[in-house]
């Protein structure tokens, strides 16, 4: 073959390759696709997320307060956030804008407290971490592992780093990564939605007043229109609501109010019952003791018919919160210490359900137990909250004293396991008033009775305090603390997120909450094996590249003369 023909052939081949590359580039610009090869599909967005992002018609601005010098784990967390937001921008296009900032950058050390206070007022919580400097020394560093999502001047703060004391740092970080898509897209949805479902808190039976519900109502108002009101024996008054919440009643329900609730449920709606099985006056404990008495609400027949029963008992659990008490003898200088209080169980939520997946532990106070009725076979019963393996139930009436801290029960006395404190019931319920005469409940013509209901949902929680935020009295009046925050231990429990998830589920908003079921398998190194085989793998990593290069060199030098000898 002449040199001219060979040159023409080489040129044609080069032009063909260039043409193929340009064609691939053109197709890549026109058609976008990505392939997620991870087993858990960790980089794949849900269809609901994609739909929300594609419908954006104005810009969402996201500011992530996680930048600067971070340790390895937080660098990994930062990269996961960045990857997710890059994926958001693929579907949201120019309407998703984000940046990573260090809130303490170019800020004098003496001004750091003001920055923390400003961000805390937005709802972002600071976290102390151990930071290793370049010289090898280890110091504590304050970070803000959160973000703000802004749409049309309205902003939602997100705390992205979960902190469950019962889990390791690796597990908390992994759970935080699993929750990222849900956290960001739920905030975007809440900011961009113009029509909200309606939910209602029931009044008229001594339920918690506004000041004790202010934090949860504020949180729910981001996703729902939240109302409060009385039933007043008016059939159909609850029909506009997707879910009603009965939080902490202390007086009996009339048969007429019960009928309205029953028929509301028969129409396929949802109810959240937050009921104390026992009344305990905590203020009386400070001066001596309190008598725990059954909380009679006239709801027992309803709950039994639906498939649950709240027992008039008090639950003690070795896995409990602490109280700050004065342990000094009378007449001596006060000495305050934190002492376990078994009547305040800290409950680990069921990790198998979307409502409770990846949740922090939930704080309860004077909680009772729940039995489910086996005869209600058409009702699906899902445990949501159960105690630890070291619990017991105390029958009432009973005397509750702070002095019990000095004489805790023996370990063998706490032998009950996984006492049920919260349950989800789903199915077609049967009316409590199916075979009852209701003429005496109403003036005039009584309403028709729906005897067998449509498919509906309810949750029964045997603790009304689970929804109550604490308040502090100041010169400016009562100030509400965040729900789940405990002043004695300075810890924040998962009460708020648990209730928001549960109410969203009961209201039918399950598309986004299903994202909480996403599970990224935590693949940790075997530290014992790593220590034993460290030298072996160091040798392999050092020698194997050199051996590979030698083999490739020999192969190339053997093949090259053979090729050019033809």
C-alpha positions as CSV (number, residue, x, y, z in Angstrom):
1,X,0.0,0.0,0.0
2,X,1.4,3.4,-1.0
3,X,2.1,6.1,1.6
4,X,-0.6,8.3,-0.1
5,X,-3.3,5.7,0.3
6,X,-2.2,5.0,3.8
7,X,-2.4,8.7,4.7
8,X,-5.9,9.0,3.1
9,X,-7.1,6.0,5.1
10,X,-5.6,7.4,8.3
11,X,-7.2,10.7,7.7
12,X,-10.6,9.2,6.9
13,X,-10.4,7.1,10.1
14,X,-9.5,10.3,12.1
15,X,-12.4,12.2,10.6
16,X,-14.8,9.4,11.3
17,X,-13.7,9.3,14.9
18,X,-14.1,13.1,15.3
19,X,-17.6,12.8,13.6
20,X,-18.6,10.1,16.1
21,X,-17.4,12.2,19.1
22,X,-19.3,15.2,17.8
23,X,-22.4,13.2,17.3
24,X,-22.2,11.7,20.8
25,X,-21.7,15.3,22.2
26,X,-24.7,16.5,20.3
27,X,-26.9,13.7,21.5
28,X,-25.6,14.2,25.1
29,X,-26.6,17.9,24.9
30,X,-30.1,17.0,23.6
31,X,-30.8,13.9,25.7
32,X,-30.0,13.8,29.4
33,X,-29.7,10.5,31.2
34,X,-27.8,9.2,34.2
35,X,-27.2,5.7,35.4
36,X,-27.1,4.9,39.1
37,X,-25.1,1.8,39.6
38,X,-25.3,1.8,43.4
39,X,-27.2,-1.1,45.0
40,X,-29.6,1.2,47.0
41,X,-30.1,3.6,44.1
42,X,-28.8,6.4,46.4
43,X,-28.5,9.0,43.6
44,X,-31.9,8.3,42.1
45,X,-34.6,10.8,42.9
46,X,-38.2,9.7,43.5
47,X,-40.9,10.5,40.9
48,X,-42.6,12.8,43.3
49,X,-39.4,14.8,43.8
50,X,-38.9,15.1,40.1
51,X,-42.5,16.2,39.5
52,X,-42.2,19.0,42.2
53,X,-38.9,20.3,40.7
54,X,-40.1,20.3,37.1
55,X,-43.2,22.4,38.1
56,X,-41.1,25.2,39.7
57,X,-41.8,28.5,37.9
58,X,-39.7,30.7,40.2
59,X,-36.3,30.3,41.8
60,X,-35.7,28.4,45.0
61,X,-32.5,29.5,46.8
62,X,-30.8,27.0,49.1
63,X,-28.0,28.1,51.4
64,X,-26.1,25.2,53.1
65,X,-24.1,26.3,56.2
66,X,-21.5,23.5,55.9
67,X,-18.2,24.7,54.5
68,X,-14.7,25.4,55.6
69,X,-12.4,23.0,57.4
70,X,-14.4,19.8,58.3
71,X,-13.5,16.4,59.5
72,X,-13.7,13.4,57.1
73,X,-17.2,12.4,58.1
74,X,-18.6,15.9,57.6
75,X,-16.8,16.2,54.3
76,X,-18.5,13.1,53.2
77,X,-21.8,14.5,54.4
78,X,-21.2,17.8,52.6
79,X,-20.5,15.9,49.3
80,X,-23.7,13.9,49.7
81,X,-25.6,17.2,50.1
82,X,-23.9,18.6,47.0
83,X,-24.6,15.5,44.9
84,X,-28.3,15.7,45.9
85,X,-28.6,19.4,45.1
86,X,-26.8,18.9,41.8
87,X,-29.4,16.3,41.0
88,X,-32.1,18.7,42.0
89,X,-30.7,21.3,39.6
90,X,-31.0,18.7,36.7
91,X,-34.8,18.7,37.0
92,X,-35.3,22.2,38.5
93,X,-33.0,23.8,36.0
94,X,-32.3,27.5,36.7
95,X,-35.0,27.5,39.4
96,X,-32.7,25.6,41.8
97,X,-29.8,27.8,43.1
98,X,-27.6,26.7,45.9
99,X,-24.4,27.7,47.7
100,X,-22.2,26.3,50.6
101,X,-21.1,28.9,53.1
102,X,-19.1,29.0,56.3
103,X,-21.1,31.2,58.6
104,X,-18.0,32.0,60.7
105,X,-15.8,32.9,57.7
106,X,-14.3,36.4,58.1
107,X,-16.0,36.8,61.4
108,X,-14.0,37.8,64.5
109,X,-14.0,35.1,67.3
110,X,-15.8,37.5,69.6
111,X,-18.6,37.9,67.1
112,X,-19.3,34.1,66.7
113,X,-21.9,34.1,69.5
114,X,-24.0,36.7,67.6
115,X,-23.8,34.6,64.4
116,X,-24.9,31.5,66.4
117,X,-27.8,33.4,68.0
118,X,-28.9,34.8,64.6
119,X,-29.0,31.3,63.0
120,X,-30.6,29.8,66.1
121,X,-33.4,32.3,65.9
122,X,-34.0,31.0,62.3
123,X,-34.2,27.5,63.7
124,X,-30.7,26.2,63.0
125,X,-29.0,24.3,65.8
126,X,-25.2,24.6,66.4
127,X,-23.2,21.4,67.0
128,X,-19.8,21.0,68.6
129,X,-17.4,18.6,66.9
130,X,-13.8,17.4,67.4
131,X,-11.6,19.0,64.8
132,X,-8.0,17.9,64.0
133,X,-5.7,20.7,62.9
134,X,-2.9,20.4,60.4
135,X,-0.4,20.2,63.3
136,X,-2.2,17.1,64.7
137,X,-3.8,18.8,67.7
138,X,-7.5,18.3,68.3
139,X,-9.8,21.1,69.3
140,X,-13.6,21.6,69.6
141,X,-15.2,23.4,66.7
142,X,-18.7,24.8,66.4
143,X,-20.5,24.1,63.2
144,X,-24.1,24.7,61.8
145,X,-25.0,21.5,60.0
146,X,-28.1,22.9,58.4
147,X,-29.5,24.8,55.5
148,X,-32.1,27.4,54.7
149,X,-34.6,27.1,51.8
150,X,-35.9,30.4,50.5
151,X,-38.8,31.0,48.0
152,X,-40.2,34.4,47.3
153,X,-38.8,35.8,50.6
154,X,-40.2,33.0,52.7
155,X,-37.6,30.8,54.4
156,X,-37.6,27.4,56.1
157,X,-34.6,26.2,58.2
158,X,-33.5,22.6,58.0
159,X,-31.3,20.8,60.6
160,X,-29.7,18.1,58.4
161,X,-27.5,16.3,60.9
162,X,-29.5,13.8,63.0
163,X,-28.2,13.1,66.5
164,X,-29.7,10.0,68.2
165,X,-27.7,9.3,71.4
166,X,-28.6,5.6,71.1
167,X,-26.8,5.3,67.7
168,X,-23.1,5.6,66.8
169,X,-21.8,8.6,64.9
170,X,-21.5,6.4,61.7
171,X,-25.2,5.4,62.0
172,X,-26.3,9.0,62.7
173,X,-24.4,10.2,59.7
174,X,-25.8,7.5,57.5
175,X,-29.4,8.2,58.7
176,X,-28.8,11.9,58.0
177,X,-27.8,11.1,54.4
178,X,-30.9,8.9,54.0
179,X,-33.1,11.8,55.1
180,X,-31.6,14.5,52.8
181,X,-34.0,14.2,49.9
182,X,-37.0,14.1,52.2
183,X,-35.8,17.2,54.1
184,X,-35.1,19.4,51.1
185,X,-38.0,18.4,48.9
186,X,-40.6,18.6,51.7
187,X,-39.4,22.2,52.4
188,X,-39.6,23.1,48.7
189,X,-43.1,21.6,48.5
190,X,-44.3,23.5,51.6
191,X,-42.9,26.8,50.2
192,X,-44.4,26.4,46.7
193,X,-47.8,24.9,47.5
194,X,-50.7,27.3,47.5
195,X,-53.5,25.0,48.6
196,X,-53.2,23.1,51.9
197,X,-55.2,20.3,53.4
198,X,-57.0,21.2,56.6
199,X,-56.5,19.6,60.0
200,X,-58.2,20.5,63.3
201,X,-57.4,20.3,67.0
202,X,-60.5,19.4,69.0
203,X,-61.4,21.6,72.0
204,X,-64.1,21.4,74.7
205,X,-62.9,18.5,76.8
206,X,-59.9,20.2,78.6
207,X,-57.4,19.5,75.8
208,X,-54.0,21.2,75.9
209,X,-54.4,25.1,75.4
210,X,-52.6,27.0,72.7
211,X,-49.5,27.8,74.7
212,X,-48.6,24.1,75.1
213,X,-49.3,23.3,71.4
214,X,-47.7,26.4,69.8
215,X,-44.6,24.7,68.5
216,X,-46.3,21.7,66.9
217,X,-49.0,24.0,65.4
218,X,-46.4,26.3,64.0
219,X,-44.6,23.3,62.4
220,X,-47.8,21.9,61.0
221,X,-48.8,25.2,59.6
222,X,-46.0,24.8,57.1
223,X,-47.9,21.9,55.5
224,X,-51.5,22.3,56.5
225,X,-54.2,24.8,57.4
226,X,-54.4,24.3,61.1
227,X,-57.7,25.1,63.0
228,X,-59.0,24.6,66.5
229,X,-62.6,24.3,67.6
230,X,-65.4,22.5,69.4
231,X,-67.5,19.7,68.0
232,X,-70.7,21.0,69.8
233,X,-72.6,17.9,68.8
234,X,-72.9,19.1,65.2
235,X,-72.9,16.2,62.7
236,X,-70.7,16.8,59.7
237,X,-68.8,19.7,61.3
238,X,-65.5,17.8,60.9
239,X,-66.0,16.7,57.3
240,X,-63.7,19.4,55.7
241,X,-60.7,18.2,57.6
242,X,-58.3,15.5,56.5
243,X,-57.4,14.7,60.1
244,X,-58.5,15.7,63.6
245,X,-56.2,15.6,66.6
246,X,-57.5,15.0,70.2
247,X,-54.6,16.1,72.4
248,X,-54.8,15.6,76.2
249,X,-58.5,15.7,77.1
250,X,-59.3,15.5,80.8
251,X,-63.2,15.6,80.9
252,X,-65.7,13.1,79.5
253,X,-66.9,13.2,76.0
254,X,-70.7,13.4,75.5
255,X,-72.4,10.7,73.4
256,X,-73.3,13.3,70.8
257,X,-69.6,14.4,70.4
258,X,-68.6,10.7,70.2
259,X,-71.2,10.2,67.5
260,X,-69.8,13.1,65.4
261,X,-66.3,11.6,65.7
262,X,-67.5,8.1,64.9
263,X,-69.3,9.1,61.8
264,X,-66.4,11.3,60.7
265,X,-64.2,8.1,60.9
266,X,-66.8,6.1,59.0
267,X,-66.5,8.4,56.1
268,X,-62.9,7.4,55.6
269,X,-61.2,10.2,57.6
270,X,-58.4,10.0,60.2
271,X,-58.2,10.6,63.9
272,X,-55.1,11.0,66.1
273,X,-55.8,10.2,69.8
274,X,-53.3,11.5,72.3
275,X,-54.8,10.3,75.5
276,X,-53.5,9.9,79.1
277,X,-54.6,6.6,80.6
278,X,-53.8,8.0,84.0
279,X,-53.8,11.5,85.6
280,X,-50.7,12.5,87.6
281,X,-50.3,16.1,88.9
282,X,-46.6,16.8,88.5
283,X,-46.8,20.0,90.5
284,X,-48.0,18.1,93.5
285,X,-44.8,16.0,93.3
286,X,-42.7,19.0,94.1
287,X,-44.3,19.3,97.6
288,X,-44.6,15.6,98.3
289,X,-46.6,13.1,96.3
290,X,-49.3,12.8,93.7
291,X,-52.1,10.2,93.5
292,X,-52.3,8.6,90.0
293,X,-55.9,8.0,89.1
294,X,-57.5,6.6,85.9
295,X,-58.4,9.2,83.3
296,X,-62.1,8.6,82.6
297,X,-63.0,10.1,79.3
298,X,-66.0,7.9,78.2
299,X,-64.0,6.9,75.1
300,X,-63.3,3.3,76.2
301,X,-66.1,1.8,74.2
302,X,-65.1,3.6,71.0
303,X,-61.5,2.6,71.1
304,X,-62.4,-1.0,72.0
305,X,-64.7,-1.2,69.0
306,X,-62.0,0.2,66.7
307,X,-59.4,-2.3,68.0
308,X,-57.4,-0.8,70.9
309,X,-57.6,-0.3,74.7
310,X,-55.6,2.1,76.8
311,X,-54.9,0.6,80.2
312,X,-55.2,2.7,83.4
313,X,-51.6,1.9,84.4
314,X,-48.3,3.8,84.7
315,X,-45.3,2.4,82.8
316,X,-41.8,2.5,84.3
317,X,-38.8,2.0,82.0
318,X,-35.1,1.7,82.8
319,X,-34.5,3.6,79.5
320,X,-35.7,6.9,80.8
321,X,-35.1,10.6,81.0
322,X,-33.7,12.4,84.0
323,X,-34.9,15.0,86.4
324,X,-32.8,17.7,88.1
325,X,-33.3,17.4,91.9
326,X,-31.8,18.7,95.1
327,X,-30.0,15.8,96.8
328,X,-28.6,17.8,99.7
329,X,-29.9,17.1,103.2
330,X,-32.3,19.6,104.7
331,X,-30.5,22.7,106.0
332,X,-27.5,22.2,103.8
333,X,-26.4,24.1,100.7
334,X,-28.5,22.9,97.7
335,X,-26.8,20.4,95.5
336,X,-28.6,19.6,92.3
337,X,-28.0,16.5,90.2
338,X,-29.6,14.7,87.4
339,X,-31.4,11.5,88.5
340,X,-33.2,8.9,86.4
341,X,-37.0,9.2,86.5
342,X,-38.5,5.9,85.4
343,X,-41.9,7.5,84.8
344,X,-40.4,9.3,81.8
345,X,-39.6,6.5,79.4
346,X,-37.5,7.3,76.3
347,X,-38.9,5.2,73.5
348,X,-37.2,4.0,70.4
349,X,-39.7,4.2,67.5
350,X,-40.4,1.3,65.2
351,X,-37.8,1.5,62.4
352,X,-39.9,-0.6,60.0
353,X,-42.6,2.0,59.2
354,X,-42.3,5.1,57.1
355,X,-43.7,7.3,59.9
356,X,-41.0,6.3,62.4
357,X,-38.0,5.3,60.1
358,X,-34.8,7.2,61.0
359,X,-36.4,9.0,63.9
360,X,-34.7,10.2,67.1
361,X,-35.9,8.7,70.3
362,X,-39.2,10.0,71.6
363,X,-39.7,11.3,75.2
364,X,-42.9,10.3,77.1
365,X,-44.2,11.3,80.5
366,X,-46.4,9.2,82.7
367,X,-47.2,6.9,79.7
368,X,-49.7,4.1,79.9
369,X,-49.9,0.8,78.0
370,X,-52.1,-0.2,75.1
371,X,-53.7,-3.5,74.2
372,X,-54.9,-4.3,70.7
373,X,-58.1,-6.3,70.3
374,X,-57.4,-9.6,68.5
375,X,-61.0,-10.0,67.4
376,X,-60.7,-7.0,65.0
377,X,-59.1,-9.1,62.3
378,X,-60.1,-6.7,59.5
379,X,-58.0,-3.9,61.1
380,X,-54.3,-3.7,60.4
381,X,-52.4,-2.9,63.6
382,X,-48.9,-1.5,63.4
383,X,-46.9,-0.8,66.6
384,X,-45.3,2.7,66.5
385,X,-43.9,3.1,70.0
386,X,-42.8,0.4,72.4
387,X,-40.7,0.5,75.6
388,X,-37.4,-1.2,76.1
389,X,-36.8,-4.7,77.4
390,X,-36.6,-3.5,81.0
391,X,-40.0,-2.1,81.9
392,X,-43.0,-2.7,84.1
393,X,-46.6,-1.6,84.5
394,X,-48.0,-0.2,87.8
395,X,-51.7,-0.5,88.4
396,X,-53.7,2.6,89.6
397,X,-54.7,4.2,91.9
398,X,-51.1,4.5,93.0
399,X,-48.9,7.0,94.9
400,X,-46.1,8.6,92.9
401,X,-43.3,10.2,94.9
402,X,-40.0,11.8,94.0
403,X,-38.5,9.9,96.8
404,X,-38.8,6.8,94.6
405,X,-35.6,8.0,93.0
406,X,-33.8,7.0,96.1
407,X,-35.2,3.4,96.0
408,X,-35.4,2.4,92.4
409,X,-36.8,-1.0,91.5
410,X,-34.5,-4.0,91.2
411,X,-33.4,-5.1,87.7
412,X,-35.4,-8.3,88.1
413,X,-38.6,-6.2,88.8
414,X,-38.3,-4.5,85.4
415,X,-38.9,-7.7,83.4
416,X,-41.7,-6.6,80.9
417,X,-40.5,-6.2,77.4
418,X,-41.7,-3.9,74.6
419,X,-44.8,-2.5,76.2
420,X,-47.0,-1.0,73.5
421,X,-47.5,2.8,73.9
422,X,-48.5,3.8,70.4
423,X,-50.3,2.0,67.7
424,X,-51.5,2.7,64.1
425,X,-54.9,1.2,63.1
426,X,-55.9,1.0,59.5
427,X,-59.0,-0.6,57.8
428,X,-62.7,-0.4,57.5
429,X,-64.0,0.3,61.1
430,X,-67.4,-0.6,62.4
431,X,-69.5,2.1,64.0
432,X,-69.8,2.2,67.8
433,X,-73.4,3.4,67.2
434,X,-74.3,0.5,64.8
435,X,-77.0,-0.9,67.1
436,X,-77.7,2.1,69.3
437,X,-80.7,4.5,69.5
438,X,-79.4,8.1,69.0
439,X,-82.6,10.1,69.2
440,X,-81.8,11.4,72.7
441,X,-78.4,12.8,71.6
442,X,-79.8,15.5,69.2
443,X,-82.6,18.0,69.0
444,X,-85.0,17.3,66.2
445,X,-84.6,14.6,63.5
446,X,-81.5,12.5,64.3
447,X,-78.9,12.0,61.5
448,X,-78.6,8.8,59.7
449,X,-76.0,6.3,61.0
450,X,-73.3,4.9,58.8
451,X,-72.9,1.5,60.4
452,X,-69.8,0.2,58.4
453,X,-67.2,2.7,57.4
454,X,-64.9,3.2,54.5
455,X,-61.2,2.5,54.8
456,X,-59.8,4.9,57.3
457,X,-56.8,5.4,59.6
458,X,-56.3,6.3,63.3
459,X,-53.4,6.4,65.7
460,X,-53.7,5.8,69.4
461,X,-50.9,7.2,71.7
462,X,-51.1,6.5,75.4
463,X,-49.5,9.8,76.4
464,X,-50.8,13.3,75.9
465,X,-47.5,14.9,77.0
466,X,-45.8,13.7,73.8
467,X,-47.3,16.7,71.9
468,X,-46.8,19.3,74.7
469,X,-44.0,21.8,74.5
470,X,-42.6,23.3,77.7
471,X,-43.0,27.0,78.4
472,X,-40.9,29.4,80.4
473,X,-42.2,32.5,82.1
474,X,-40.4,35.7,81.3
475,X,-41.1,39.4,81.8
476,X,-42.7,39.5,78.4
477,X,-45.0,36.6,79.2
478,X,-44.9,32.9,78.4
479,X,-42.3,31.7,75.9
480,X,-42.7,28.3,74.2
481,X,-39.7,26.0,74.0
482,X,-39.2,23.7,71.0
483,X,-41.3,20.5,71.2
484,X,-39.1,17.6,72.4
485,X,-36.5,19.9,74.0
486,X,-35.8,18.9,77.6
487,X,-34.3,21.6,79.8
488,X,-33.0,19.2,82.4
489,X,-30.7,17.3,80.0
490,X,-30.5,20.0,77.3
491,X,-31.4,17.3,74.7
492,X,-33.9,17.5,71.9
493,X,-35.9,14.3,71.3
494,X,-37.8,13.3,68.2
495,X,-41.3,14.1,69.3
496,X,-41.9,16.9,66.8
497,X,-40.8,14.9,63.7
498,X,-42.7,11.9,64.9
499,X,-45.9,13.8,65.1
500,X,-45.4,15.7,61.9
501,X,-44.8,12.4,60.1
502,X,-47.7,10.7,61.7
503,X,-50.2,13.5,61.0
504,X,-48.9,13.7,57.4
505,X,-49.5,10.0,57.0
506,X,-52.9,10.1,58.5
507,X,-53.8,13.0,56.2
508,X,-52.9,11.1,53.1
509,X,-49.6,12.9,52.3
510,X,-47.7,9.6,51.8
511,X,-45.8,10.4,48.6
512,X,-42.9,12.3,50.2
513,X,-43.0,10.5,53.5
514,X,-42.2,7.3,51.6
515,X,-38.7,8.8,51.1
516,X,-38.1,8.2,54.7
517,X,-38.1,4.4,54.0
518,X,-35.0,4.9,51.7
519,X,-32.2,2.8,53.2
520,X,-28.5,3.2,52.5
521,X,-26.7,0.2,53.8
522,X,-23.9,1.2,56.2
523,X,-20.8,-0.6,55.2
524,X,-18.3,-0.2,58.0
525,X,-14.8,-1.6,58.0
526,X,-14.1,-4.5,60.3
527,X,-11.7,-2.7,62.6
528,X,-10.4,-5.9,64.3
529,X,-9.6,-7.5,60.9
530,X,-8.2,-4.2,59.6
531,X,-5.7,-4.1,62.6
532,X,-4.7,-7.8,62.1
533,X,-4.2,-7.6,58.4
534,X,-2.9,-4.0,58.1
535,X,0.7,-5.0,57.1
536,X,-0.5,-7.5,54.5
537,X,-2.7,-4.9,52.7
538,X,0.0,-2.3,52.9
539,X,2.4,-4.7,51.1
540,X,-0.3,-5.6,48.5
541,X,-1.1,-1.9,47.8
542,X,2.6,-1.0,47.4
543,X,3.7,-4.1,45.4
544,X,0.8,-4.9,43.1
545,X,1.0,-1.6,41.0
546,X,4.7,-2.3,40.4
547,X,4.0,-5.9,39.4
548,X,1.3,-4.8,37.1
549,X,3.5,-2.2,35.4
550,X,6.3,-4.8,34.9
551,X,3.8,-7.3,33.4
552,X,2.4,-4.7,31.0
553,X,5.9,-3.6,30.0
554,X,7.0,-7.2,29.2
555,X,3.8,-7.8,27.3
556,X,4.2,-4.6,25.3
557,X,7.9,-5.2,24.4
558,X,7.0,-8.8,23.4
559,X,4.1,-7.8,21.2
560,X,5.7,-4.7,19.6
561,X,8.4,-6.5,17.5
562,X,5.9,-9.1,16.4
563,X,3.5,-6.4,15.2
564,X,6.0,-4.3,13.2
565,X,7.8,-7.3,11.7
566,X,4.8,-7.9,9.4
